Amino acid sequence: MGIRSFAVVFFMVFHAVAAQYQPLGRTAYLTSSFGESRVTRYHAGIDFSTNKEEGWPVIAPSDGIVEYAARGAFGYGRHIKFKAKDEHVWLFAHLSQFNPKIDTLIRKEVLKKEKPSVSLSSLKVRFKKGDTLAYSGSTGIGDPHLHIERRTPDSKIALNPCKDMKCTDTIAPFIIDAMPFEDGFTVKIVDYSREPLENPMSVYSLDIYQNKKLIFGKKYDSLSFANKDMAKIKEDLIEAENDTSAGNWHFIKAKVKAESKVLVVAKDFVNNVSKKELVLQKDSLKRRTKDSVEAVLDTVPPRLGKIYLKPDFAGRLQCRIPVVDSLSGLDFDSVDFRDKESKWVIFDYHFNTKEFVIERRDFDFIEPLKVKLCDKSHNCTEKGVKCAASAL
């Protein structure tokens, strides 16, 4: 190959790598992978670390429109669906704030319905490639991070997002063990994206050979929301008795004798590959029996903790009101924040810190605030509070 030809090829490869979509506008590590176990379902997207910080800009992958936006306390929290130029749908979740164009529409809907959890569909808010759609956060559940899904144009199938963006993973999967199980056998594997070894993830593909013959092969490329793909996790991944170590036991429906050898080849989402020959142990893996669920009777109403002021990632002052309840959640249809004129006040709820949050733009912190909230057992608290004797 001549120097000129080499230069052309190098430029093309460099351009392709440089053009990889980075949803946060910077390098970010995976903390959860596509197809990862959520016990009763598969993880339909990927999670990126934001170093436990809120407010990282979430960037549009192409020209397109935000067609759906929602604001809620649980699940996805604040999230949007973005229809890209190629018609595929991107979902960005656990956001702290929307782009102002979306935020204005959502706030109007919140005030109209007097509910903290609302959604708007059939939106057509246009954005250009590279525009800031929203800001990362921790609404819904968990510490600050960004959850991303990429779906088919009809949103019925979740696709592996790492095929269309830059996913940083520096560690190949660890192949741990193999054991007989029912009418087949299981192989235990765990993957991490970086050191320290935290946030165990799924692998992208798994191939198993015996005597150089492929006896099992699977790739996590897509998951259907319609044909019960999500529920198949109970058949594919085994919850083993007395096993508390990280990793998944993958069930392989293939007849293999105990003490025979298999070659396991596991690949992660950025093509780090591990190969290991394992000997099936004599003892069969035992499935974990279902834990008994004890009914909990809640007779104590929720309590409000010490109120304090704190700026958010953009320096906007927030009034934060901790709440303590004997159950894990609250019935948000029966939560009210009202001013002295009984006008409804916009509020939010942070699941990870279990705090109500009110922004200064929505309420004068010096004014009294009337709070009424009920838990899921319909125990209620009504209280008058002040965010601060004097706003900072």
SULURUR-V655867 format. One line per field, one symbol per residue. psi: psi as a letter, one per 20 degrees, with the letter a starting at -180 (. if undefined). A space follows every 50 residues. Layout:
# SULURUR-V655867
psi=???
This chain:
# SULURUR-V655867
psi=prgggghgggggggggghippohjjrpqqpiqrpjqpkfirqpibqppqk kkqqjpppqphaqaqoiqqqorhrcibpqqpoorhjiqpppprkqhqrqh hggggghghghgilqhorqprkqloqqqpiqohapqbjqeqrrprpppqp rrhjjippqohiijropoojpqqoogrpqqpckbrqppqqqqhrqqnrmp rrrgqpppqpljpoiqpqqnhqppihkkggiihhhhppoqpkojrqrpop ponpopqqjrqqppopqaikkpqqpppqpprgpqqpqpqppqopppoojp qqqpapqrqpqahjjppqppoqppqirhaqoiikpppqaijkpppprrpo ghilqqppqhiipohhqqppppqqaijkpqppqprphqhpp.
